[in-house]
Amino acid sequence: MNTKHCSVCGAAWFSDQHYWSTGKIGNELDLAGLVCNTLSSKKFQECANPRKGEGGGQTWAKRFEELEELMNDHLKDNRM
């Protein structure tokens, strides 16, 4: 089994499957959007994610929009 570990964020790959530092199965593109693509240039170079620098996947901006929509829906439901 081949393994690699990112010294920057703690993510790991076992047999080419990405796992978050929490141990949950991950998605390399989401990892890039949430972590790798937000790193300083030095840490970006040390990043082990093969999809770093790619667009797409989950981002903090997308998560914020989703939370904002949920909050607006909740407020709207409670006004009725």
N, C-alpha and C positions, 0 to 999 in steps of 0.2 A: 504494500500500500504506500503510495506516495503522499507525503504531507508537506505543507508549508505553513508558516505562521507569519503574520504581519507584526513587525516590531513596533509599528506606529500605533495601531488601534486594537491589536489583540485578536483580530479575525484569524480564522484558521481554515485550511483546506485539507480535506481528507479524501483521497482518491478523486481529486478535482471538484469535490462538492464544497462550496463555501459554507462556513458556520460562523455565526456571530460570536463575539467573545462570551456571550451568555450560554453558548452551546446549542442554540436553536439554528435550524437550517436557514440559510440566508440566500440572498440574491445579489450577485456581484454588481449588477447595475444599480440596485438600491443602495448598496454599500458605497458605490462611487458617488451617487447623488447626495447622500446624507453625510458622508465622512470624507472620502478621498478627495473629491473635487473642491472641498473647502479648506484643505490643508495649505500651509505655507509652502513655498517652492522647495525648500530643503526637505521637509517631511514628505511632500508629494513625490519626490525622487526616491525616497526610501520605501514608499508604499508598495505592498506586495500584490495589490489587486490588479489583475490583467485588464480590467475594464475601466481603470482610472482615466479620467479625462473625457470619457464618453458622456453624452447627454442622454436624458431619459431616466427612467426609473423614478423612485421616490425621492423627493427633496424636502427640505424644511419648509420651503414656500408652499409646496403642495399640501403638506400636513397642516400648515397654518390655515390655508383656505378651507380644508375639510373641517377643521375645528370651528372656524368662523361660521360655516354653513350649519353645523350642528347646533351651535349656540343660537343662531338666528331662528332656526326651526323650533328650538326649545322655547325661546322667548315668545314666538308667534303662537305656539300651542298654549302657553300659559296666559295669554291675553284674552283668549276666547272664553 
